Amino acid sequence: MRGVVIAFEGIEGSGKTTQAKLIYSFLKGKSLPCIYTQEPGGTAIGDKIRDILLDVKNKNMHRKTELLLYLANRAQHVCEKILPELQKGTIIITDRFSLSSFAYQGMGRDFSFKVVSRLNKFAVGNVKPDFTILVDVPVSIGLSRTELRSGNNIDRLEKEKTEFHQRVRDAYLKLAKQAPKKVLVFIGTKSEEILHNEIKERVIPFLKKRGILS
C-alpha cells in the first residue's frame, strides 16, 4: 500500500509546526508507520541548504537564487526521503511542502504561479500532498509569536517586512480557496488543544478511508 503525504502550511508563527508534531505523535501512538520531516531541511544536504536560506547574513540573496535553493532542497527531500517512505506505506507528516513555494516565492517574491509550478514539477515529479493543512493567523499575531519565540535570533525570512508576510498569507488563502478539498484551513488563534482536536477530526476519517486506520 502506498503511503500518504500530509503537509502543514502557514505563515511564520502560525503554529503549524506544533500542530504537525502533535499529529505525528498521535499517529505514532496508534502504532502507525509515520515520520515527521520539514522544509527547508529534511535531509543532510537539505539542512545545509536550509542554513544558507535562513542565514541573516545572506540578505542580498536574489529571489531567483532563493526559489531555486528551495526547489533544490525539495528535490533532494523527495528523492532521498519522501519517495522511499511512500513506497514503504509510511504516513509522511511534512512541515511545509510545495504550497510554501507558491506563497513565499510566488506571491511573496512576485513570481508567477505558472513559473513556480513548472519548476516545482521538475523538482518533485508526481509527488503531491494527499491533503494540506493550512494553519492561518493574522500576520500581526504570527510575527509577535515569532519575536517572542526567537528573540534576537530571527532568521532571514522572519526578518522580512510585514508587507511581505501579508502577501504570503494572502497567497495561502487564495490557493486554499482554489482547492478547498485539498487545502483545509484551520484558525490558528485557537488553543493548541482545540486546534489539534479539530485537525484530528479531519485526519482520522481520511486515514480510515484510505484503509490505513481502522
N, C-alpha and C positions, 0 to 999 in steps of 0.2 A: 504494500500500500504506500502510495506517495505521501510524503509529509505535507505540512501546510506552513505558510508564512503569514504571521500576524504582525503588522508593522504599527508602531506607535509614533505619532507625529504631533508637532506643536511648536509654538514659538519658544524662545528662551524663557525659562521659569514657569512653563505651563503645568509642570508636574507629570509629564509623560514618562520620564524615566522611573519615577517612583511607582507609577501605575504599571509600567511594563514589568518591573521587578516583582511586584505583588502578584500579577497574573502568572509569571514564571514560577514563583514559589507555590502558588495554589495548584498549578498543574503538576509540579514535582511532587507535591503532597498527595496527589492522586496516582502516583507511580507511573505517570505517562512519560514517554520519551520526549524530552523537551530541552532546548538550550536557550540561553539568553545571549544576545550579541548586540553590537551597536555600530553606528556610523557617525562620524568617521572613526575608523579603527576596525575592530573585528578580527584582525589577523596581525601577525608580527609586522608585515610590510605596511598594512593599513595603519597601525599605531604610529609608524614613522611619518606617514603622510599626514596623520592627524596632528602630530606635533608641528609640522610645517604650516598647516592650515590655520591652527588656532594660536600660534605664537604672535603676540602683540608686536614683536619686532618686525614682522612681515607686513607692516601697514601699507606698503607700496605694491602689494601683490595685485597684479592685473586681474580683472574679472574673468578673462578667458583662462588664465592660469588657474584661478580658483575653481572654476567649473570643471576643467579637465582633471585637476587633482582629486576632486570629489568623485568623479566618474572612474578615475584610475583606482581609487580606494574601493569603489563599489564592484568593479570588475574583479579585483582580487578577492574581495569578500564573497562574491557569488561563486567564483571558480574553486576557491580553496575551502570554503566552509559551507555555504548555503546549499549548493547543489549536492554535495556528498551527503549532507544531513537529510535533504529531501528524499534522496534515493533510499535512505535507511528508514523512512517513515517518521522522521522526527518532527515535532511541533517547534517551529522556529519563532521565537519572540525577538524582534529586532527593534531597537531604539533608533528610529529613522531608517528610511529607505528612499526609493525613487521620488516620492512626493516632496521630500525636502529640496531636491534639486529644482523642481518646478517652482516651489515657493521662494526659496532663498536666491537661487541664481536666475530663475525665470523672471518673476516679477520684482524680486528684491534687487537684482543686478541689471534688470532691463534687457534680458534676453527673451526672444520669442519662445513660447512654449513649443513651437514646431522645431526649433533648433535644439532645445533641451531634449525633446522627445527622441529625435533622431540619434543624438549622441548617447543618450541613456540606453536606447535599444541596442546599440553596438556594445555597450558595457555589460548589459545584463542578459542579452538574448531574450529568451521567452520567460524568464523568471519574473513573476509579479507577486505582490502580496495577495493572499486569498481574500483578505479584507484589511482595512486600515482603521485604526482607532485614532481620531484626532481629538486631542485634549485642548480645548480652547479657553483662553483667558484674555481679558483686555491687556494691551501692551503695557500700560502703566503698572498693572499688578505683576505681570511676568518679569518686568525689569526690576521692580522693587524686590521681588523674591530673589532674583539673581544677585543683586547687590548685597542682600542680607546673607546669602549663602556663600558668595565668593569673596566679598570684601574688596580688597585691592588686587585680587588675583583673577579678575575677569579676563576672558580670552578675547581674541581679535574680533570674533563675530559679536560677542556680547557688548563690545565697546561701540558698536555701530550706533548711529543716531536713531532717535525714536522714529523718525520718518521711515527709515529702512525697515525696522521691525513691524511697523504698521502695514507696509506693503506686503511683507511676508505673511502677516496674519490675514490680510485681505485675500491674498492668493490662496491660502489654505481653505478659507471659507468658500471662495469661488469654485475651487476644484471639488470640494465636498458637495456643493450644490449640483455640480455637473454629474456626479456619480454617487447618488445617495445610498445605493445598495452596497457599494464597495467602500465608501468612506463614511464611517459613523462618527458623528460629532457628539462629544460629551463636554459638559460645563465644568471647567477646571477649578472654579471657585468653590465648589462643594467640598465638604470634608473628605479627607483621604479615604476613610472607611466607606462613606456613602458612594463616592465615585467608584471605588473598587467593586462594590456590590453591583452597581449599575453596569459596569463593564463585564463582570462575570455573567450577568443575565443575558448578555448578547454572545459571549464567547461559548458558554456551555451548550446552548442549542445548536450553534454552528458545528461544534465538535461532535455532538450526537448525530447530527445529520450526515456528517462525513464518516460515521462509524468508528470514530476514534475514542469517544467517551460513551459509556453505556448508561 
